Amino acid sequence: MSAPIRAKPADFDKKIGLVLQGGGALGSYQAGVYEALAEAGYHPDWVAGISIGAINGAIIAGNAPAERVARLRGFWERVTAPVTSFPFLPFSQAMNRRWHATSALLFGQSGFFAPRPLTDWFSSPVSYYDTAALRSTLEAFIDFDRLNARETRFSVGAANVRTGDFAYFDSREMRIGPEHIMASAALPPGFPPVEIEGEHYWDGGLVSNTPLQYVLDYVPRRSRLTFQVDVFNAEGQLPDDLDSAMEREKDIRYSSRTRAATDMARVIHDVRHNINSLIERLPEDLRRTKEAQFLYDFGCVTRMDIVRLSYRPVEAQGPSKDYEFSAGTMEARWAQGIQDAQSALSGSPWLEPMPEELGARLFDGAWATNAPAQTSLLARSRPAAAEAG
């Protein structure tokens, strides 16, 4: 019997962030996580995403809370609808996954992307697929007036093709349209770059697959509980064939960026905390120096909790798992997202008082459908980051 889910306490006073990683078809896991969090009352005030995380995040921020899960469901049912009438034979699960992935490569995905017509190849296109259908899908499932009303802040990351710089499009600073979301999800060479105000952008995952640091670093800061939902798992089994080797390589490549960003955020907060403590111990004459004032601007006193939930498939799914859009696999990933989030909520370790010497905590959820729920608190031995308002 599973442990009861702990709803968000009425007196919980931290802001709530939701950070969604890129990962294509794996993104239905994020939708399941959100469904469980919403049922427990953890409605984010800020959603930030990359690639498929940007799409999920826009649907969340661009709809009323009561409609969000249904809108997510509608999106995922549309993009996993069959695009060909060719019969899917009752092969093994592994063979079925390969066929669905092959179907996506050959025929595209409904409401998402389609192979370019042969005539396009006479003009040397810069992508294999056209994503015009995605704009219509986004407009169908997102209320852009609500998205830009800032009731829920929304941010997406993309890579500037010309400069290579990472850019954030933030509803607090500009009006967000379908093009900003499409830019964040424009993974080359499959998808074409998206032009915004004279610049062209590709998928933000080329630079960083998580917007966590942007959420934690943005000034003015607020004490925050951030749910970071990853779809590539850092830990895994030793590969025993070519397929598992390519899948493992992809997991490591994308999860390492997320872990590096998380570790960097913790180090930065640690520095801020120590700056704050140091300034308080300085004699008054030293506090007034320009050097001390310069450091003081980097100090921080707010508190941060990060809850990391990662998609950990029960069995290997192969290197094409991020473009295997079958409806059955989507449902399974969604269900696992619900289960993993419910396991986290049953413990809710972030509700325990934070030790005075800490400014930031990381709860790494190692929840899996075939293992008992467990939570590990990864805390540095020296005072971790407090923040600075």
C-alpha positions, 0 to 999 in steps of 0.5 A: 500500500502506497504512503498517503500524499501530503498536500501543500500546507496552507501556510507554505510560504515559498514560491514554487518553480517548475523547471522542465528539461528537453527530451522530445517524446519523453516529455509526457513524463513531465505532464504526469509529474505536473498532474500529481503536483497540481492535485497536491496543490503545488501550482507554480508561480514560475514555469521555465522550460527547454524544447519539449519542456518549453511546450509543456510549460507553455500549456501549463502557464497558458491555461487556467489551473483547472484546465491545464491537465486536460490541455496537456492531455489534448496536446499529447494525444494529438502529437501521438496520433498515427500519421499512417494507416499502415498496420502495426503488427503485434511484435515485441515491445522493442520491435514496436518501439522501433517501428513507431520511431521509424514511422516518425522519421519517415512520416513525421508526427501529427500536429508537430512536424512533417518531412519536407516535400521533395521539391524543397531539396532542390533549394538546399534546406537547412532541416529535414522536417517542416514544423509549420504544424506545430504553430497551429497546435500551440495556438490550439492548446495555449491561450497566449493572452493568459500566458502573457498576463503574467499570472504564471511567469513563463520562460524558455531558452533557445540558442542564437544560431549566429552568435551561439549565445543562450537566450531566454524569452521571459513573459516578464520582459516581453510578449511570448508568441508561438515563435518563441516556443518553437525556437526553443524546440527547434532541434537541428538538423531535424527542425529549422531555426526560427526567426525572431526579430531578425535573429535565428534560434535553435533548440536551447538544449544545444547550450543547456538542457535545463533553465534551472540556473536562470530561475534561481539566479534571477533578481530579485530572488525569492525563497523558492521550492523548485521541482526540476523534472528531467527526462534523461537519467544520469545513472544506468546499466552497463550497455551490452549491445549497440542499442543500449550503448547509444541510449546510455550515451544520450542519457549521459550527454543530456543529464550531465548538463543538467547535473552541472547546472544544478551543481553550479547553482549550489556553488553560486548560492554557497558563495553568496551565503559566505559573502553575506556571513563575511560582510557581517563580520567585517569592521565598519570601516571595511564594510564601507570600502568599495570592495566590500560593497561590490561583494555585498551586492552578490550576497543573498539570504533567501532559502532554496529547495530543489526537488529533482525528479528523473524519468527512469524507465523500467526497461531499456527503450533504445536510442530512439526513445526521444522520438518514439511517439506511440500513444501506448508509450506516451501513456506509460511515461505519463503514468510513471510521472504521476507515480514518481511525483506521488512518491515524492509528495508522500515524503515531502522532505522539503517541508522539514525545517531547513538547518540554519547553516544551510541556504540550499537543499537538493532532494534527489528522488530515486523513485522507480516503478519497480523499487520502493520510494526513497529520497536522498538529501545531497547537502554540502559539508560546509554551509550551502547557499543561502540567497540574497534578496 
